[in-house]
Every structure is written in structure tokens, then in C-alpha cells.
Amino acid sequence: MRITRHVFIAVWVTVLATGSQLPARTLAEQLIAADAAITSVRCDIRRETLVAGQRVHTLSRVWYARPDRLRVETVTPEPRRILVDGTNIYKWVEGHTEGVRLPLAEAPEAERLQVRKVPGTAEDYLLRLRGVPEQPLPPTEAFPVRRGYASPEPHPFAELAMDPQGRLGQVAYFSTAAQTNRLLQVEFGGWREAQPGLWFPCLQQATVTGPDGKTIRETVRVSAWVVNQPFDSSLFEVASAAKGVRFVSVDEMVAILAERKKK
């Protein structure tokens, strides 16, 4: 059946009039939509992880551009590299002759989210909540706006909490909607306005409770922000970034490493 322009307009007017046919965005979706104004980011990320009394430090330089372009140069503890050119994910260690190539379309969802999130923001948590039903939670003095998200099992119950200035101050995950067993809590602070209306949390502090009851603490500090500035396209070209590196599939890399262990 051919839909004429007049029929389309009549249907659209009906939708606008009823309103109920256009579901309202959840808080998580509103925050993701606000980040859409960010088209590119350059920043440094320092990460300190405390596990069983041992501290691990990493320093990474990050370049990000929409759509699906990412470059990560981890300086410490080893020179690891990640490059995404819009089609493939490349991973290698500086000085090694082989690296891994993974088509972005075939990558696990968690890995695609890491590529598409805006670096230094809370999007790695928010993107997982798109399309998840939202429920209001009682306000607190520190967080006057709180929302809960009950994802299908086995995913945990999530909570987003906004600070009095209307910024995302905390993300938490619990084993059940009763919120009695906290699995993860991330606090955001050290806010910086990189551009008018674009606020970034330069300090992120996470506490993770493992199945064995042990606690992992992680502190992330983000600096050297450059936002919405164009990059030279060669920055995301693997030919220039990984000269002399031969890229293979994940299965081929597993076989290569297994063969090396035999020697």
C-alpha cells in the first residue's frame, strides 16, 4: 500500500496530539543525548587500581572521534596500543611483530561500547541502560534526583544519582532491586567545563566488591582535555600507526602464542 504525504502528515499529527505514543527518554538516555554534542576528544587518563594491597598504575593517551574512531596509547605499565578506524579494532604491543585485528561488527557488545563511549565520561555505564525501564528512587540530600534500572537477568540493578548542580554524581550496581548488596559504586567529581555547557568529571573513584567479598578500588584522573577539535585522518590509519606489525585474527593469535609456549 502506498502511503501518501497527506496520510503521513495525518498520522504524525495524531502522534503529536496523543503524546503517549512517543515514549519519554529516561535519565540515562537524556545524559547520552547530551553527550552527542561531543564529536571528538583528546585527553590523558591516569588509572590507579588497588587490589589486595597492590597498586597498579596505568597512563594512557586517548584520541576519539565519531563515528567509531579511537586511538589509545598506553604508556605504562607496557606500551599497548589500540586503534579503531571505523571498521576494525587493532590491538598490539609496541615492539611486537604481530597484533590482533577484530572486525568491529563482530566484536562483543562490551568491546563495541568501549569504542563508542566518549572517553572520560560515564557513558560506559549509560550506554548499557538504553531501552531499560526506569523507576524513580527516593531523593537524598546529596543526590536530589535518583533513578533505578532493572535490566533483565543476569544483569544487576543500576542506580543513577544526580548532584544538586544537575550532573551525574554517582553510578551504582546492586545484585537485586532491593539494593542490599552493592557490587559497584562510581563517584564522579573534579568537574571541569571543557566548553560552555560541556562538563567533564576529571576524577572518578570506583569501588568493586567481588564474589569472594574482596574489594577493588580504582581512581581515574582525566586531564589535558581537548574537545570538538578536528584530527588529521592519518591519526586513525593503522598503516602509519603500526608499521611492521602483521595483524591476525584472534584465533590465529591464540595459536601463535600456544606455539611459542612450546619452544
C-alpha positions as MATLAB code, in Angstrom:
seq = 'MRITRHVFIAVWVTVLATGSQLPARTLAEQLIAADAAITSVRCDIRRETLVAGQRVHTLSRVWYARPDRLRVETVTPEPRRILVDGTNIYKWVEGHTEGVRLPLAEAPEAERLQVRKVPGTAEDYLLRLRGVPEQPLPPTEAFPVRRGYASPEPHPFAELAMDPQGRLGQVAYFSTAAQTNRLLQVEFGGWREAQPGLWFPCLQQATVTGPDGKTIRETVRVSAWVVNQPFDSSLFEVASAAKGVRFVSVDEMVAILAERKKK';
ca = [
       0.000    0.000    0.000;
       1.403    3.403   -0.949;
       1.383    5.973    1.853;
       0.732    9.465    0.528;
       2.252   12.598    2.004;
      -1.168   13.637    3.375;
      -1.638   10.298    5.142;
       1.837   10.571    6.667;
       1.110   14.087    7.956;
      -2.226   12.982    9.415;
      -0.570   10.104   11.280;
       2.196   12.376   12.574;
      -0.303   14.965   13.820;
      -2.173   12.208   15.674;
       1.040   11.062   17.330;
       1.861   14.611   18.415;
      -1.645   15.068   19.786;
      -1.690   11.889   21.847;
       1.890   12.132   23.071;
       1.582    8.692   24.652;
       2.889    7.029   21.501;
       6.253    8.784   21.866;
       7.955    7.311   24.973;
       9.821    9.841   27.075;
      13.574    9.493   27.341;
      14.894    8.014   30.545;
      17.501    9.926   32.536;
      20.211    7.657   31.143;
      19.078    8.382   27.591;
      18.948   12.122   28.277;
      22.546   12.053   29.500;
      23.641   10.098   26.419;
      21.815   12.601   24.186;
      23.608   15.498   25.901;
      26.960   13.878   25.084;
      26.006   13.853   21.395;
      27.356   17.418   21.253;
      30.834   15.918   21.712;
      32.251   14.956   18.326;
      35.893   14.461   19.288;
      38.045   14.230   22.411;
      41.763   14.222   23.164;
      42.745   13.510   26.783;
      45.152   11.743   29.155;
      43.806    9.083   31.532;
      45.696    8.045   34.662;
      44.360    4.968   36.428;
      45.378    3.631   39.838;
      43.988    0.244   40.858;
      44.369   -1.138   44.380;
      43.939   -4.925   44.653;
      44.899   -6.918   47.765;
      47.263   -4.176   48.880;
      48.999   -3.986   45.500;
      48.827   -0.828   43.389;
      48.850   -0.869   39.603;
      49.297    2.381   37.670;
      48.453    2.955   34.015;
      48.785    6.065   31.875;
      47.028    6.309   28.511;
      46.764    8.971   25.842;
      43.432    8.878   24.051;
      42.052   10.267   20.793;
      38.366    9.759   19.954;
      36.199   10.879   17.033;
      32.745    9.985   15.804;
      31.913    7.672   14.216;
      33.850    4.681   15.606;
      37.354    6.097   15.590;
      39.614    5.614   18.571;
      43.305    5.589   19.339;
      44.694    4.620   22.747;
      48.400    4.665   23.552;
      49.051    3.139   26.964;
      52.489    4.169   28.182;
      52.678    2.256   31.465;
      52.998   -0.478   32.596;
      53.681   -1.588   28.985;
      53.345    0.183   25.617;
      49.991   -1.266   24.491;
      48.156    0.186   21.510;
      44.516    0.162   20.364;
      43.354    1.694   17.105;
      39.845    1.684   15.635;
      39.475    3.027   12.098;
      35.685    2.859   11.821;
      35.678   -0.734   10.569;
      38.232   -2.776   12.529;
      39.726   -2.883   16.006;
      43.512   -3.312   16.030;
      45.470   -4.230   19.157;
      49.201   -4.669   19.546;
      52.140   -4.122   21.897;
      54.801   -1.716   20.724;
      57.857   -3.647   19.581;
      55.967   -6.863   18.788;
      55.688   -8.127   15.231;
      52.113   -9.456   15.481;
      48.873   -7.850   16.576;
      45.177   -8.694   16.593;
      42.592   -7.433   14.108;
      38.920   -7.772   15.041;
      36.113   -6.519   12.765;
      34.053   -4.039   14.751;
      30.804   -5.646   13.565;
      31.920   -8.982   15.042;
      33.235   -7.611   18.338;
      31.455   -8.468   21.614;
      28.986   -5.821   22.773;
      31.174   -4.810   25.725;
      34.056   -4.092   23.353;
      31.878   -2.077   20.972;
      30.715    0.038   23.905;
      34.323    0.764   24.844;
      34.896    2.021   21.302;
      31.768    4.161   21.141;
      31.697    5.717   24.611;
      33.014    9.255   24.974;
      36.346    8.865   26.840;
      36.473   10.194   30.374;
      32.689   10.253   30.778;
      30.195    7.860   32.365;
      28.976    6.593   29.005;
      30.416    3.114   29.505;
      27.717    2.719   32.179;
      24.976    4.762   30.497;
      25.078    3.020   27.120;
      24.221   -0.274   28.817;
      20.983    1.285   30.126;
      19.482    2.370   26.812;
      15.974    0.955   26.483;
      15.903   -0.304   30.084;
      12.767    0.661   32.061;
      13.341    3.415   34.609;
      11.870    3.906   38.066;
      12.163    6.865   40.475;
      14.090    6.380   43.707;
      13.776    8.480   46.897;
      15.960   11.609   46.833;
      18.750   12.229   49.326;
      20.439   15.438   50.432;
      23.497   14.646   48.311;
      21.508   13.387   45.315;
      18.120   15.087   44.854;
      17.407   13.063   41.691;
      17.857    9.284   41.660;
      16.692    6.701   39.126;
      16.765    2.899   39.118;
      17.053    0.491   36.172;
      16.055   -3.171   36.358;
      17.765   -4.861   33.425;
      16.857   -8.453   32.529;
      18.762  -11.130   34.411;
      21.615  -11.795   34.839;
      22.337   -8.061   34.680;
      22.419   -6.194   38.015;
      20.109   -3.423   39.172;
      21.560    0.004   38.346;
      21.162    3.371   40.045;
      21.970    6.816   38.652;
      22.187    9.753   41.071;
      22.391   13.423   40.099;
      24.133   16.030   42.244;
      22.456   19.362   43.205;
      24.034   21.003   40.130;
      22.295   18.509   37.816;
      25.419   16.487   36.994;
      25.774   12.715   37.241;
      27.371   12.304   40.641;
      27.173    8.567   41.185;
      26.522    5.242   39.462;
      25.918    2.090   41.488;
      25.103   -1.529   40.732;
      23.371   -3.965   43.060;
      22.687   -7.696   42.861;
      18.925   -7.104   43.279;
      16.411   -4.244   43.080;
      16.294   -4.247   46.898;
      19.738   -2.545   46.732;
      21.056   -4.507   49.699;
      24.166   -5.971   48.090;
      26.228   -3.343   46.310;
      28.530   -4.690   43.623;
      29.954   -1.452   42.235;
      29.887    2.232   43.056;
      31.456    5.003   40.973;
      31.621    8.590   42.221;
      32.234   11.445   39.775;
      33.822   14.758   40.720;
      36.531   17.259   39.863;
      34.240   18.782   37.264;
      35.685   20.908   34.506;
      33.821   22.859   31.842;
      35.790   21.975   28.716;
      33.453   24.116   26.602;
      30.399   26.189   27.556;
      27.818   23.691   28.734;
      30.138   20.671   28.390;
      31.202   19.425   31.827;
      33.644   16.568   32.317;
      34.374   14.652   35.550;
      38.156   14.766   35.919;
      38.035   12.473   38.958;
      36.295    9.095   39.093;
      36.519    6.822   42.121;
      35.201    3.256   41.868;
      34.734    0.560   44.494;
      34.078   -3.005   43.322;
      33.092   -5.898   45.570;
      33.976   -9.270   44.072;
      32.133  -12.596   44.566;
      34.708  -13.509   47.229;
      33.908  -10.342   49.166;
      37.253   -8.723   48.366;
      37.279   -5.041   47.461;
      38.967   -3.451   44.466;
      39.401    0.324   44.447;
      40.172    2.311   41.346;
      40.870    6.011   40.894;
      40.769    7.565   37.433;
      42.087   11.049   36.731;
      41.438   12.678   33.356;
      43.435   15.668   32.141;
      44.611   17.568   29.049;
      41.093   17.810   27.624;
      40.723   18.996   24.031;
      37.123   18.805   22.839;
      35.495   19.112   19.403;
      38.703   19.855   17.540;
      39.386   18.155   14.177;
      42.058   15.467   13.911;
      44.237   14.578   10.958;
      42.641   11.478    9.405;
      46.021    9.692    9.393;
      45.803    9.514   13.198;
      43.382    6.610   12.812;
      45.180    4.827    9.968;
      46.772    1.579   11.081;
      49.310    1.592    8.227;
      51.073    4.617    9.675;
      50.476    3.816   13.358;
      51.679    0.199   13.284;
      54.459   -0.019   10.727;
      55.934   -3.504   10.506;
      53.142   -5.146   12.511;
      51.305   -8.120   10.968;
      47.692   -8.337   12.108;
      45.950  -11.681   12.505;
      42.594  -12.890   13.813;
      42.023  -13.680   17.476;
      42.135  -17.433   16.765;
      45.398  -17.079   14.854;
      46.936  -15.105   17.709;
      45.913  -17.799   20.200;
      47.633  -20.397   18.001;
      50.781  -18.244   17.687;
      51.044  -17.791   21.448;
      50.441  -21.504   22.073;
      53.225  -22.403   19.639;
      55.623  -20.005   21.346;
      54.973  -21.628   24.719;
      56.130  -24.959   23.321;
      59.547  -23.540   22.428;
];
